[in-house]
Amino acid sequence: MTFDLIVRGTAVLPDGPLEKAWIAVSDGRIAAIGTGEAPPAHTLHDAGDGLILPGIIDGQTHACSYGGLPGIRSTTRSAVAGGITTIVDMPYDNPAPLNTPARLSEKVEAIHAHAHAHVALYGTILPGQAPDDVQPLIDGGVVAFKISTFESSPTRFPRIASDQILGLFSALADSVLPLGVHNEDQEIVRAYIAAARAAGHNGIEAHSASRPPAAELAATAQFLELGASAGAHAHIVHLTTARGFQLVDNYLADGFRATGELCVHYLWFDPERDGKALGARMKVNPPIRPGQIDALWEEILAGRVAFVSSDHSSWPIDNKLTDSIFDAGAGVPGLETLLPAFFTAAEARGLDAPALTVEQLCERPAKFFGLWPQKGAIRVGADADLTVIARTPQVWDSARAHDELRWSPFDGRTFSITVARTYLEGQLAFDGQDVVNQPGDGRYVRRGQSHWFE
């Protein structure tokens, strides 16, 4: 038999690395895995001393926050250049969020027209919308839902009241879909920002204090309790402190479905060390906290972090160029830096970076969003979404990025690896220099049967 593709190198499999391995691909799926002499194939790629990983799954992106639905094109182009084969995109699209079957259809059509990578979707509801409205979106294949306890926009990113959250949890209780939350208490944040403005505190050093951990943890605790009361899966989409993950773990220990997610920028930056140089370029919400990096790594190693994501935001740099930190937009680009940043940081700590990367960026998000076992692991029968990394150090330069944004808080940072190739269902999408697949080669990925608590 002649296969479509053979990729040779050290493959990071579910039970560990396999040196001098070959992975055979046929009809878009992994058909065989072995060592030694490889069988014949129409195309062969030898990764040398590089590593072959499952395609990376970024569990939190905002593809359409600036460019609308066509923004999927540049976002997914950046994704495949970063070794990411599937993005899980948030529902807060510009100009309207994904809260109805009609808007789901519009976004799926945009994926078919624009996507270079596979795309799974979050759904949401708006204030006053009936909880039962989630069922058509579930039937349409969304992988999760998200709401916010803080209002950034009354139409695109509104606050959902507690009674509606409880109703939404009740509507989801018999399903396996998680309900995620942007977890900040609105009254605390608005009062603290007003006080900071009045005192003339306008720099990045005021950002964390103006949205204090108490605001994040109070919203987190209330959300977890509402989810527990309804017997549904409550998910915190970004926690910035070790205490936040331990709070989630307390609910899990009590038998409730609760999870917490970490974004990679919280593992890299500290406002006390990096704030002067980066300013608003490192502004995200909830804020990056001082002195938390070591503690957050301990949460990963303790197993209390569900998975690590980028929280990629497609805002241009003009959104950051303001006199006051409170007027600057929140969010950073992250699709091309998620994999190298996480791998590099893990390696710098003396950890098993390949295994930890596959766990946090592949297997765990695949299981969480119902994409397992077709995605998330190199195994026979799985989709041939593969990422090849070279052990070639690089200094990140966002001018070379593929996202049209051309800025990053990671500029000038040294990564220990470089993405060498990205394959989407056995088809080359990125050759190490250029994105070579076409818009529309990515597909809409519906939720399957796997779930976190099975």
DRENTILO-611556 format. One record per residue (C-alpha): x, y, z; residue number from 0. Coordinates in Angstrom, 3 decimals. Each point is the difference from the previous one (the first is absolute). Example, Ala and Ser with C-alpha at 12.3 -4.5 7.8 and 13.67 -1.06 7.14 Angstrom:
DRENTILO-611556
xx/yy/zz/num
12.300/-4.500/7.800/0
1.370/3.440/-0.660/1
//
This chain:
DRENTILO-611556
xx/yy/zz/num
0.000/0.000/0.000/0
1.207/3.484/-0.827/1
-1.064/2.617/2.549/2
-0.770/3.634/-0.760/3
2.586/1.338/2.441/4
2.755/-1.192/2.320/5
1.401/2.297/2.680/6
3.169/-1.239/1.717/7
1.543/1.161/3.263/8
-0.515/-0.288/3.737/9
-3.743/-0.290/0.480/10
-1.505/1.029/3.340/11
-2.607/-2.733/0.513/12
-2.505/-0.384/2.870/13
2.374/-2.384/1.795/14
3.141/2.061/-0.642/15
2.492/0.903/-2.738/16
0.784/-2.537/-2.719/17
3.357/0.646/-1.640/18
0.659/-0.759/-3.660/19
-3.725/-0.310/-0.500/20
-2.019/0.290/-3.152/21
-3.623/1.056/-0.232/22
-1.949/-1.120/-3.044/23
-2.972/2.006/-1.232/24
-2.775/-1.137/-2.320/25
-3.198/1.860/-0.874/26
0.653/2.664/2.624/27
0.439/-2.385/2.911/28
2.886/-1.704/1.737/29
0.075/-3.468/-1.521/30
3.082/-1.512/1.676/31
2.839/0.819/2.398/32
3.308/-1.829/0.112/33
3.777/0.126/0.221/34
2.793/-1.048/-2.282/35
-0.423/0.024/-3.756/36
-3.088/1.929/-1.021/37
-2.499/-1.366/-2.523/38
-0.332/1.689/-3.399/39
-1.904/3.284/-0.245/40
-0.708/2.624/-2.611/41
1.524/2.662/2.291/42
2.691/-0.361/2.669/43
1.109/2.561/2.565/44
2.952/-0.707/2.275/45
-0.102/2.171/3.109/46
3.578/-0.902/0.923/47
0.567/0.625/3.686/48
-3.256/1.932/0.255/49
-3.131/-1.100/1.806/50
-3.331/-1.044/-1.490/51
-2.932/1.087/2.183/52
-3.741/-0.335/-0.412/53
-1.451/3.143/-1.527/54
-0.284/2.683/2.671/55
-3.522/0.920/1.152/56
-0.392/3.579/1.209/57
-3.015/-0.081/2.305/58
-0.588/3.773/0.174/59
0.221/2.409/-2.913/60
-1.800/3.159/-1.115/61
0.237/-0.178/-3.782/62
-2.722/2.525/-0.803/63
0.340/2.673/2.672/64
1.392/2.535/-2.497/65
-0.418/-1.151/-3.588/66
-3.419/-1.589/0.292/67
-0.583/-3.479/-1.423/68
2.585/0.480/-2.806/69
2.552/0.382/2.825/70
-0.014/-3.799/0.131/71
2.326/0.063/-3.012/72
2.957/1.833/1.567/73
-0.544/-1.587/3.401/74
0.101/-3.556/-1.306/75
2.906/0.833/-2.308/76
1.906/1.023/3.122/77
-1.205/-3.152/1.764/78
1.484/-2.452/-2.488/79
3.244/1.998/-0.045/80
0.077/-0.566/3.762/81
-0.551/-3.755/-0.263/82
-3.663/0.314/0.985/83
-2.341/-2.189/-2.038/84
-3.238/0.734/1.884/85
-1.159/3.197/1.665/86
-2.974/0.170/2.355/87
-1.454/3.412/-0.681/88
-1.914/2.135/2.448/89
-3.527/1.236/-0.822/90
0.573/3.738/0.445/91
0.243/0.857/-3.675/92
-0.031/3.439/-1.559/93
-2.634/1.366/-0.382/94
-2.294/-2.612/1.593/95
0.614/-3.027/2.221/96
-0.774/-3.613/-0.892/97
-3.296/-0.522/1.822/98
-2.420/-1.319/-2.646/99
-0.073/-2.766/-2.625/100
0.070/2.659/-2.717/101
3.222/1.480/1.344/102
1.451/-3.472/0.397/103
-0.748/-0.677/-3.661/104
1.619/3.284/-1.015/105
3.159/-0.839/1.926/106
0.170/-3.537/-1.365/107
-0.299/1.437/-3.517/108
2.846/2.388/0.814/109
2.119/-2.916/1.204/110
-0.604/-1.843/-3.268/111
0.993/3.125/-1.921/112
2.959/1.247/2.031/113
1.503/-2.541/2.397/114
3.553/-1.306/-0.401/115
-0.387/-2.056/3.218/116
-2.863/-1.994/1.447/117
-2.402/2.023/2.145/118
-2.216/-1.106/2.890/119
-2.421/2.513/1.471/120
-1.279/1.322/3.307/121
-3.568/1.288/0.136/122
-1.575/2.529/2.367/123
-3.305/1.611/0.996/124
-0.889/3.663/0.429/125
-1.760/1.720/2.911/126
-3.646/-1.019/0.089/127
0.447/-2.915/-2.375/128
-1.736/-3.229/1.004/129
2.265/-2.777/1.326/130
-1.714/-2.484/-2.315/131
1.534/1.871/-2.923/132
3.227/-1.915/0.604/133
-1.386/-3.276/-1.351/134
-0.009/0.976/-3.703/135
3.626/1.115/0.383/136
0.876/-3.324/1.648/137
-1.709/-1.776/-2.889/138
2.078/2.173/-2.333/139
3.235/-1.336/1.478/140
1.323/2.727/2.300/141
2.518/-1.425/2.456/142
-0.706/2.252/3.016/143
-1.700/3.196/1.143/144
1.440/3.152/1.498/145
-1.457/3.004/1.803/146
1.484/2.890/1.981/147
-0.615/1.480/3.426/148
1.554/3.267/-1.215/149
-1.346/2.162/-2.815/150
2.566/1.166/-2.531/151
-2.694/0.759/-2.573/152
-3.792/0.013/0.468/153
-0.506/-1.812/-3.306/154
3.158/-1.943/-0.861/155
1.313/-0.868/3.482/156
-2.830/0.568/2.514/157
-0.330/-0.891/3.635/158
-2.336/-2.883/0.775/159
-1.899/0.282/3.298/160
0.179/-2.706/2.660/161
-3.566/-1.225/-0.433/162
0.575/-0.493/-3.721/163
3.289/-1.798/0.668/164
-1.804/-2.422/2.306/165
-2.646/-0.591/-2.651/166
2.667/-0.625/-2.606/167
1.776/-2.475/2.285/168
-3.306/-1.794/0.515/169
-0.530/-0.222/-3.758/170
3.472/-1.531/-0.416/171
-0.083/-2.305/3.030/172
-0.973/-3.107/-1.956/173
2.610/0.658/-2.683/174
3.776/-0.423/0.029/175
0.629/3.514/-1.278/176
1.827/2.383/2.333/177
-1.126/3.543/0.689/178
3.011/2.298/0.117/179
0.187/3.417/1.582/180
2.013/3.182/-0.225/181
0.365/0.269/3.760/182
0.115/3.546/1.379/183
-2.389/1.708/2.421/184
-1.274/3.085/-1.776/185
-0.710/2.186/3.031/186
3.442/-0.546/1.515/187
1.837/0.602/-3.271/188
-1.889/3.152/-0.917/189
0.428/1.490/3.476/190
3.723/-0.769/0.103/191
0.598/1.373/-3.502/192
-1.812/3.209/0.928/193
2.154/0.354/3.111/194
3.210/-0.612/-1.968/195
-0.969/2.549/-2.632/196
-0.830/2.559/2.680/197
3.410/-0.549/1.579/198
1.759/0.443/-3.344/199
1.291/-3.570/-0.168/200
0.040/-0.609/-3.744/201
2.847/-2.469/-0.659/202
0.131/-3.771/-0.370/203
1.029/-0.287/3.644/204
-3.542/1.120/0.931/205
-1.745/-2.562/-2.180/206
0.130/-3.025/2.307/207
-0.885/2.061/3.068/208
-2.987/1.528/-1.800/209
-1.387/-3.464/-0.778/210
1.144/-1.691/3.214/211
0.125/-3.738/0.645/212
-2.995/0.445/2.295/213
-2.140/1.014/-3.003/214
1.146/-3.047/-1.945/215
-0.389/-2.443/2.879/216
-3.397/1.329/1.093/217
-1.395/-0.457/-3.509/218
1.659/-3.406/-0.218/219
-1.465/-1.215/3.299/220
-3.522/1.146/-0.847/221
0.159/-1.608/-3.435/222
1.274/-3.297/1.407/223
-2.788/-0.060/2.590/224
-2.673/0.682/-2.615/225
1.388/-2.810/-2.127/226
0.110/-2.343/2.983/227
-3.592/0.836/0.925/228
-1.177/-0.950/-3.477/229
2.299/-3.006/-0.344/230
1.617/1.392/-3.165/231
3.595/0.382/-1.172/232
1.379/3.389/1.073/233
3.194/1.081/-1.766/234
2.141/3.041/0.800/235
1.631/1.038/-3.268/236
2.915/1.864/1.579/237
1.315/-0.143/3.548/238
2.959/2.166/0.958/239
0.853/-1.260/3.496/240
0.733/-3.335/1.616/241
-2.849/0.630/2.425/242
-2.434/0.086/-2.907/243
0.971/-3.503/-1.109/244
-0.140/-1.266/3.558/245
-3.502/1.437/0.365/246
-1.067/-1.922/-3.110/247
1.630/-3.130/1.391/248
-2.036/0.288/3.190/249
-3.205/-0.262/-2.038/250
1.424/-2.906/-1.945/251
0.885/-1.774/3.247/252
-3.587/0.492/1.164/253
-1.221/-1.889/-3.049/254
-0.994/2.890/-2.245/255
0.983/0.540/-3.618/256
2.468/2.885/0.157/257
3.086/0.908/-2.044/258
2.386/2.912/-0.430/259
2.136/1.078/-2.952/260
3.315/1.838/-0.204/261
1.284/2.278/-2.767/262
3.659/-0.111/-0.972/263
0.710/3.703/0.575/264
-0.618/-0.490/3.727/265
2.975/-2.403/-0.035/266
2.377/2.470/-1.674/267
-0.604/3.549/1.142/268
0.052/1.884/3.292/269
-1.050/3.669/0.141/270
2.673/0.822/2.569/271
2.714/-1.354/-2.296/272
-1.434/0.591/-3.479/273
-2.504/2.823/0.441/274
2.393/2.885/-0.618/275
1.118/-1.392/-3.354/276
-3.319/-1.351/-1.213/277
-2.643/2.304/1.441/278
-3.410/-0.615/-1.561/279
1.520/-2.647/-2.280/280
-0.383/-2.406/2.920/281
-3.492/1.121/1.010/282
-2.473/-2.875/0.197/283
-3.086/-0.589/2.115/284
0.082/-1.389/2.619/285
3.414/1.624/0.465/286
3.397/-1.647/0.094/287
0.824/-0.030/3.715/288
3.347/0.744/1.632/289
1.847/-2.929/1.538/290
-2.259/-2.807/-1.254/291
2.071/-1.837/-2.623/292
1.609/-2.589/2.285/293
-3.266/-0.726/1.777/294
-1.872/-0.450/-3.281/295
2.553/-2.538/-1.210/296
-0.564/-1.902/3.225/297
-3.720/-0.103/-0.813/298
0.777/-1.540/-3.399/299
2.220/-2.650/1.566/300
-2.641/-0.733/2.651/301
-2.530/-0.749/-2.747/302
-2.370/2.812/0.939/303
0.259/1.805/-3.368/304
-2.410/-1.423/-2.581/305
2.122/1.222/-2.926/306
2.018/2.987/-1.213/307
-1.218/2.327/-2.769/308
1.070/3.217/-1.715/309
-3.116/2.202/0.443/310
1.106/1.470/-3.333/311
-1.573/3.371/-0.745/312
0.018/1.475/-3.479/313
0.143/3.663/1.049/314
2.519/2.228/-1.852/315
2.726/1.860/1.892/316
-1.876/3.309/-0.404/317
-2.385/-1.368/2.612/318
2.859/0.156/2.529/319
1.343/3.483/-0.760/320
-1.853/2.024/2.640/321
1.073/2.424/2.716/322
-1.682/-2.038/2.728/323
0.211/-3.752/0.560/324
-3.740/0.064/0.668/325
-0.738/1.191/-3.539/326
2.233/-2.582/-1.663/327
-1.542/-3.149/-1.434/328
0.488/-3.289/1.824/329
1.418/-3.069/-1.711/330
3.107/-1.079/-1.874/331
0.759/-1.970/-3.167/332
1.124/-3.506/0.869/333
-0.546/-2.649/-2.648/334
3.568/-0.184/-1.271/335
1.503/0.251/3.465/336
-2.154/-2.456/1.991/337
1.972/-3.125/-0.876/338
3.556/1.399/0.096/339
-0.689/2.065/3.129/340
-1.466/-2.904/1.971/341
2.632/-2.495/-1.148/342
2.854/2.424/0.723/343
-1.271/0.913/3.462/344
-0.491/-3.660/0.940/345
3.461/-0.903/-1.274/346
1.596/2.895/1.891/347
-1.414/-1.456/3.219/348
1.569/-3.378/-0.678/349
-3.368/-1.625/-0.709/350
-0.820/-2.587/-2.656/351
-1.014/2.636/-2.516/352
-1.129/-2.349/-2.821/353
-2.255/-2.071/2.257/354
-1.377/3.028/1.838/355
-0.670/1.816/-3.269/356
-1.937/-2.927/-1.442/357
-1.968/-0.323/3.237/358
-0.926/3.676/0.387/359
-0.272/1.134/-3.631/360
-1.287/-3.159/-1.707/361
-1.514/-2.805/2.065/362
-1.748/1.975/2.713/363
-1.737/2.569/-2.242/364
-1.012/-2.797/-2.409/365
-1.721/-1.894/2.801/366
-1.473/3.169/1.493/367
-1.681/1.159/-3.214/368
-1.190/-3.398/-1.200/369
2.617/-0.351/-2.754/370
1.653/-3.140/1.417/371
1.105/-2.536/-1.242/372
0.022/1.369/-3.552/373
2.200/2.859/1.157/374
2.479/0.515/2.810/375
2.298/-3.026/-0.441/376
2.132/-1.796/-2.553/377
-1.808/-3.303/-0.229/378
-1.230/-2.279/-2.775/379
-3.403/1.132/-1.222/380
0.364/3.600/1.186/381
-0.080/2.960/-2.355/382
3.454/0.640/-1.449/383
0.327/3.452/1.573/384
3.742/0.164/0.710/385
2.427/2.663/1.168/386
3.732/-0.356/-0.573/387
2.303/2.107/2.158/388
3.720/0.532/-0.495/389
2.368/0.533/2.882/390
1.124/3.226/-1.602/391
-0.040/3.013/2.341/392
-1.642/3.177/-1.247/393
-0.422/3.562/1.179/394
-3.645/0.855/-0.519/395
-0.622/2.799/-2.469/396
-3.673/0.746/-0.603/397
0.873/1.753/-3.255/398
0.323/-3.528/-1.399/399
-3.355/-1.151/1.371/400
-2.844/-1.090/-2.259/401
-2.872/1.719/1.834/402
0.131/3.503/-1.574/403
0.304/1.474/3.515/404
3.804/0.206/0.116/405
0.345/0.547/3.733/406
0.461/-2.215/3.038/407
1.038/0.250/3.654/408
2.390/-2.874/-0.834/409
2.077/2.093/-2.423/410
3.691/-0.470/0.764/411
-0.589/-3.094/2.143/412
2.061/-3.081/-0.779/413
-1.822/-3.264/-0.620/414
1.836/-3.318/0.051/415
-1.974/-1.494/-2.906/416
-1.340/0.948/-3.417/417
-3.094/-1.349/-1.747/418
1.346/-1.828/-3.049/419
-3.151/-1.482/-1.538/420
-3.743/-0.174/0.571/421
-2.214/-2.631/-1.599/422
-3.788/0.176/-0.125/423
-1.479/-3.464/-0.533/424
3.194/-1.025/-1.759/425
0.184/3.076/-2.222/426
2.875/2.428/0.402/427
-1.312/3.315/1.365/428
3.256/1.697/1.089/429
3.481/-0.844/-1.315/430
2.032/1.843/2.628/431
0.034/3.262/-1.933/432
-3.329/0.440/-1.720/433
-3.622/-1.012/0.447/434
-0.532/-2.188/-3.060/435
-3.578/-1.192/0.365/436
-3.006/1.999/-1.126/437
-2.848/1.821/1.747/438
-2.765/-2.535/0.443/439
2.383/-2.954/0.458/440
-0.888/0.103/3.672/441
-3.389/-1.336/1.012/442
-2.649/0.528/2.638/443
0.503/-2.554/2.775/444
-3.122/-1.050/1.870/445
0.071/-1.326/3.545/446
0.251/-3.778/0.260/447
-0.671/-2.349/2.900/448
3.052/0.422/2.238/449
-0.236/2.183/3.080/450
2.068/0.973/2.981/451
-1.825/-1.994/2.662/452
-0.560/-3.310/-1.783/453
//
